[in-house]
Amino acid sequence: MLRKTSLTVLCAMLMTLCSSCGYHIGFIKHPQIDSLAVAPVINQTTSYNAASDMRMMMSEVIMQDGTYKLADQKHADGILFLTVTSIAFTEFDDASVESNRQYKPSEWRTTVKVSYKLLIPGSGKPIITGTARGSAQFQASVDLESVRLRSARQACYEAAKKIIYQVSEGW
């Protein structure tokens, strides 16, 4: 009796595994694109590292995501063109100071806005275009400029994650 029950359970498990309903787990990428290149980024802001940070973070996100392979522009199936259109640094919480002692530093938010388009080499019309925003928060320290740069890089990373999700699913 136990043998018959275990055989029935085994058959039921096999039938369940073999009868897929066609579900797909993971991203659905464009059928013509297996690899992406990131073209040099255009910086329309006054932040001097925005273009290099955005390109570096976009390349990192492509490698981490795994939907597409990262390639150079000569060998890529698709080229991603990015433009950093704005970077804003906003103080949203004041420092707490009493009797010349600082108990809590001021807090800032960095917001990056990026426009993008994906082209297949040789075609003039983009497959997908759009914008993405990324933000990061930081506390003001003694060296405000270096934490601003790190925060801008983190905001670029957040925008790059949104771009790769939109490129992977949005075509």
Protein Blocks (a to p, Z undefined) as FASTA:
>chain_A
ZZmmmmmmmmmmmmmmmmcghiaedjdddfkbmbdcddddddfbfbfklmmmmmmmmmmm
mmmnomaccddfklpcbdcddddfbdcdddfbdcddeehiafbdcdddddddddddddde
hiabdfbdcdddddddddddfblmlmmmmmmmmmmmmmmmmmmmmmmmmZZ
